[in-house]
Amino acid sequence: MSNVVNLGGATRLDIPAERVLNAALEADLSEVVILGRDQEGNEYFASSIADGADVVWLADRLKFKLISGEYGDD
């Protein structure tokens, strides 16, 4: 799949979790919060941020950007 190009922006189609995780590895992130569900629908959470308040702050900040269309969801 080396000929597949990620264009970025929003999509109305689901993207495989592996592709999203691989892109995150290449993004050189200093902090990460992972939310997800497994095949049985069980929720999964992990964070590199120790302080729960900082996790919530980041999640709310990015949620606002998503809702306001800053991530190209128009």
MARPA-488484 format. One line per field, with one value per residue: residue number from 0; residue in three letters; chain; y, z, x of N, C-alpha, C, O in turn. Coordinates in nm, 2 decimals, padded with zeros to 4 digits. Each point is the difference from the previous one (the first is absolute). Layout:
<pts>
seq (NUM; ...)
type (ALA; ...)
mol (A; ...)
n.Y (Y; ...)
n.Z (Z; ...)
n.X (X; ...)
ca.Y (Y; ...)
ca.Z (Z; ...)
ca.X (X; ...)
c.Y (Y; ...)
c.Z (Z; ...)
c.X (X; ...)
o.Y (Y; ...)
o.Z (Z; ...)
o.X (X; ...)
</pts>
This chain:
<pts>
seq (0; 1; 2; 3; 4; 5; 6; 7; 8; 9; 10; 11; 12; 13; 14; 15; 16; 17; 18; 19; 20; 21; 22; 23; 24; 25; 26; 27; 28; 29; 30; 31; 32; 33; 34; 35; 36; 37; 38; 39; 40; 41; 42; 43; 44; 45; 46; 47; 48; 49; 50; 51; 52; 53; 54; 55; 56; 57; 58; 59; 60; 61; 62; 63; 64; 65; 66; 67; 68; 69; 70; 71; 72; 73)
type (MET; SER; ASN; VAL; VAL; ASN; LEU; GLY; GLY; ALA; THR; ARG; LEU; ASP; ILE; PRO; ALA; GLU; ARG; VAL; LEU; ASN; ALA; ALA; LEU; GLU; ALA; ASP; LEU; SER; GLU; VAL; VAL; ILE; LEU; GLY; ARG; ASP; GLN; GLU; GLY; ASN; GLU; TYR; PHE; ALA; SER; SER; ILE; ALA; ASP; GLY; ALA; ASP; VAL; VAL; TRP; LEU; ALA; ASP; ARG; LEU; LYS; PHE; LYS; LEU; ILE; SER; GLY; GLU; TYR; GLY; ASP; ASP)
mol (A; A; A; A; A; A; A; A; A; A; A; A; A; A; A; A; A; A; A; A; A; A; A; A; A; A; A; A; A; A; A; A; A; A; A; A; A; A; A; A; A; A; A; A; A; A; A; A; A; A; A; A; A; A; A; A; A; A; A; A; A; A; A; A; A; A; A; A; A; A; A; A; A; A)
n.Y (-00.12; -00.11; -00.15; -00.10; 00.10; 00.04; -00.03; -00.18; 00.12; 00.14; -00.14; -00.06; 00.01; -00.19; 00.07; -00.11; -00.14; -00.20; 00.00; -00.06; -00.21; -00.12; 00.03; -00.13; -00.20; -00.01; -00.04; -00.20; -00.17; 00.19; 00.04; -00.13; 00.05; -00.17; 00.06; -00.13; -00.09; -00.13; -00.17; -00.01; 00.13; -00.17; 00.09; 00.16; -00.07; 00.17; -00.02; 00.15; 00.05; 00.09; 00.19; -00.10; 00.10; -00.09; -00.18; 00.03; 00.06; -00.16; -00.14; 00.09; -00.01; -00.20; -00.03; 00.11; -00.08; -00.16; 00.04; 00.07; -00.22; 00.02; -00.14; 00.20; 00.07; 00.16)
n.Z (00.00; -00.09; -00.09; 00.19; -00.11; 00.17; -00.04; 00.12; 00.19; -00.05; 00.16; -00.20; -00.07; 00.03; 00.19; -00.17; 00.14; -00.11; -00.13; 00.10; 00.04; -00.18; -00.05; 00.12; -00.08; -00.17; 00.14; 00.03; 00.01; 00.05; -00.13; 00.17; -00.16; 00.15; -00.20; 00.16; -00.21; 00.18; -00.04; 00.19; -00.09; 00.01; 00.18; -00.15; 00.18; -00.13; 00.18; -00.16; -00.05; 00.09; -00.09; 00.18; 00.18; 00.06; 00.14; 00.22; 00.14; 00.06; 00.17; 00.20; 00.09; 00.08; 00.22; 00.15; 00.05; 00.16; 00.22; 00.09; 00.03; 00.22; 00.07; -00.01; 00.20; -00.07)
n.X (00.08; 00.17; -00.13; 00.02; -00.17; 00.15; -00.22; -00.04; 00.03; -00.16; -00.08; -00.06; 00.22; -00.11; 00.09; 00.10; -00.10; -00.03; -00.18; -00.19; -00.05; -00.08; -00.21; -00.14; -00.02; -00.14; -00.18; 00.09; -00.14; -00.10; -00.17; -00.04; -00.14; 00.01; -00.09; -00.10; -00.01; -00.04; 00.14; 00.11; 00.16; 00.15; -00.10; 00.05; 00.12; 00.06; 00.14; 00.04; -00.22; 00.18; 00.07; -00.09; 00.09; 00.20; -00.02; -00.05; 00.16; 00.14; -00.05; 00.02; 00.21; 00.08; -00.06; 00.11; 00.21; 00.00; -00.03; 00.20; 00.04; 00.05; -00.15; -00.09; -00.07; 00.14)
ca.Y (00.12; 00.11; 00.10; 00.06; 00.13; 00.06; 00.14; 00.08; 00.06; -00.08; -00.09; -00.06; -00.15; -00.04; -00.03; -00.10; 00.04; -00.01; 00.11; 00.12; -00.02; 00.02; 00.14; 00.06; -00.04; 00.09; 00.15; 00.05; 00.06; 00.01; -00.05; -00.08; -00.06; -00.10; -00.05; -00.09; -00.11; -00.12; -00.06; -00.03; 00.12; 00.05; 00.13; 00.00; 00.13; 00.00; 00.13; 00.02; 00.11; -00.05; 00.08; -00.02; 00.13; 00.04; -00.08; 00.05; 00.13; -00.03; -00.06; 00.10; 00.09; -00.06; -00.02; 00.13; 00.02; -00.09; 00.05; 00.13; -00.02; 00.03; -00.12; -00.02; -00.08; 00.08)
ca.Z (00.00; 00.00; -00.10; 00.06; 00.05; 00.09; -00.03; 00.12; 00.00; 00.05; -00.09; 00.05; 00.01; 00.11; -00.04; 00.09; 00.12; -00.02; -00.08; 00.09; 00.09; -00.07; -00.03; 00.13; 00.03; -00.09; 00.03; 00.11; 00.11; 00.13; 00.09; -00.07; 00.07; -00.09; 00.04; -00.11; 00.03; -00.07; -00.09; 00.08; 00.04; 00.12; -00.01; 00.03; 00.03; 00.04; -00.01; 00.04; 00.09; 00.14; 00.07; -00.06; -00.04; -00.12; -00.11; -00.03; -00.06; -00.14; -00.07; -00.02; -00.10; -00.14; -00.03; -00.05; -00.13; -00.09; -00.02; -00.07; -00.14; -00.02; -00.06; -00.14; -00.01; -00.06)
ca.X (-00.08; 00.09; -00.06; -00.12; 00.04; -00.09; -00.02; -00.03; -00.13; -00.11; -00.06; -00.13; 00.02; 00.08; 00.14; 00.05; 00.07; 00.14; 00.05; 00.00; 00.11; 00.13; 00.01; 00.04; 00.14; 00.08; -00.02; 00.10; -00.08; 00.06; -00.10; -00.10; -00.12; -00.07; -00.14; -00.04; -00.08; 00.04; -00.10; -00.12; -00.06; 00.06; 00.07; 00.15; 00.06; 00.14; 00.05; 00.14; -00.01; -00.03; -00.11; -00.13; -00.05; 00.06; -00.06; -00.13; 00.03; 00.04; -00.11; -00.10; 00.05; -00.01; -00.14; -00.04; 00.05; -00.08; -00.14; 00.00; 00.04; 00.14; 00.06; -00.04; -00.12; -00.10)
c.Y (00.13; 00.11; 00.07; 00.13; 00.05; 00.14; 00.09; 00.05; -00.10; -00.10; -00.05; -00.15; -00.03; -00.04; -00.11; 00.05; 00.00; 00.11; 00.13; -00.01; 00.02; 00.15; 00.08; -00.02; 00.09; 00.14; 00.05; 00.07; 00.00; -00.06; -00.07; -00.05; -00.09; -00.04; -00.10; -00.11; -00.12; -00.06; -00.04; 00.12; 00.05; 00.12; -00.02; 00.14; -00.02; 00.14; 00.01; 00.12; -00.05; 00.07; -00.01; 00.13; 00.05; -00.08; 00.05; 00.14; -00.02; -00.05; 00.11; 00.10; -00.06; -00.03; 00.13; 00.02; -00.09; 00.05; 00.13; -00.02; 00.03; -00.11; -00.03; -00.08; 00.07; -00.07)
c.Z (00.00; -00.09; 00.05; 00.06; 00.09; -00.03; 00.12; -00.01; 00.05; -00.11; 00.06; 00.01; 00.12; -00.06; 00.09; 00.12; -00.02; -00.08; 00.08; 00.10; -00.06; -00.03; 00.13; 00.03; -00.09; 00.04; 00.10; 00.11; 00.13; 00.11; -00.08; 00.09; -00.10; 00.05; -00.11; 00.06; -00.07; -00.08; 00.07; 00.05; 00.14; -00.02; 00.04; 00.02; 00.04; -00.02; 00.05; 00.11; 00.14; 00.06; -00.08; -00.05; -00.13; -00.12; -00.04; -00.07; -00.15; -00.08; -00.03; -00.10; -00.14; -00.04; -00.06; -00.14; -00.10; -00.03; -00.08; -00.15; -00.03; -00.06; -00.14; -00.02; -00.07; -00.13)
c.X (00.09; -00.05; -00.12; 00.04; -00.11; -00.02; -00.03; -00.15; -00.10; -00.05; -00.13; 00.01; 00.09; 00.14; 00.05; 00.08; 00.15; 00.06; 00.01; 00.11; 00.14; 00.03; 00.04; 00.14; 00.09; -00.01; 00.09; -00.08; 00.07; -00.09; -00.11; -00.11; -00.07; -00.13; -00.04; -00.10; 00.06; -00.11; -00.13; -00.07; 00.05; 00.08; 00.15; 00.04; 00.14; 00.05; 00.15; 00.00; -00.05; -00.12; -00.13; -00.06; 00.06; -00.05; -00.14; 00.01; 00.03; -00.11; -00.11; 00.05; -00.01; -00.14; -00.06; 00.04; -00.07; -00.14; 00.00; 00.04; 00.15; 00.07; -00.05; -00.12; -00.11; -00.05)
o.Y (00.10; 00.11; 00.08; 00.01; 00.00; 00.08; 00.12; -00.04; -00.11; 00.03; 00.01; -00.06; 00.08; -00.05; 00.01; 00.09; 00.09; 00.05; 00.08; 00.10; 00.06; 00.04; 00.09; 00.08; 00.04; 00.08; 00.12; 00.11; -00.09; -00.04; 00.03; -00.04; 00.05; -00.04; 00.03; 00.00; 00.01; 00.05; -00.01; -00.01; 00.10; 00.01; -00.08; 00.09; -00.08; 00.07; -00.07; 00.02; -00.07; -00.06; 00.05; 00.01; 00.06; 00.05; 00.01; 00.02; 00.07; 00.04; 00.00; 00.05; 00.08; 00.00; 00.00; 00.05; 00.04; 00.00; 00.02; 00.10; 00.01; 00.02; -00.11; -00.07; -00.05; 00.05)
o.Z (00.04; 00.00; -00.07; 00.08; -00.04; 00.00; -00.01; -00.10; 00.04; -00.12; 00.12; 00.03; 00.03; -00.11; 00.12; -00.02; 00.04; 00.03; -00.01; 00.02; 00.06; 00.01; -00.01; 00.06; 00.05; -00.06; 00.03; 00.04; 00.03; 00.10; -00.12; 00.11; -00.12; 00.12; -00.12; 00.12; -00.11; -00.01; -00.06; 00.07; 00.05; -00.09; 00.09; -00.08; 00.08; -00.10; 00.09; 00.06; 00.01; 00.07; -00.11; -00.10; -00.09; -00.11; -00.12; -00.10; -00.09; -00.11; -00.11; -00.09; -00.09; -00.12; -00.09; -00.08; -00.12; -00.11; -00.07; -00.07; -00.12; -00.06; -00.05; -00.10; 00.00; -00.07)
o.X (-00.05; 00.04; -00.06; 00.10; -00.12; 00.10; 00.01; -00.07; 00.03; 00.02; -00.02; -00.10; 00.09; 00.01; -00.03; 00.08; 00.08; 00.11; 00.09; 00.07; 00.09; 00.11; 00.08; 00.07; 00.11; 00.08; -00.01; 00.04; 00.08; 00.04; -00.02; 00.02; -00.03; -00.01; 00.03; -00.03; 00.04; -00.11; -00.10; -00.11; -00.06; 00.09; 00.03; -00.03; 00.03; -00.05; 00.03; 00.11; -00.10; -00.08; -00.01; -00.07; -00.07; -00.01; -00.03; -00.07; -00.05; -00.03; -00.05; -00.08; -00.04; -00.03; -00.08; -00.08; -00.03; -00.04; -00.10; 00.00; 00.03; 00.11; 00.02; -00.02; -00.12; -00.08)
</pts>
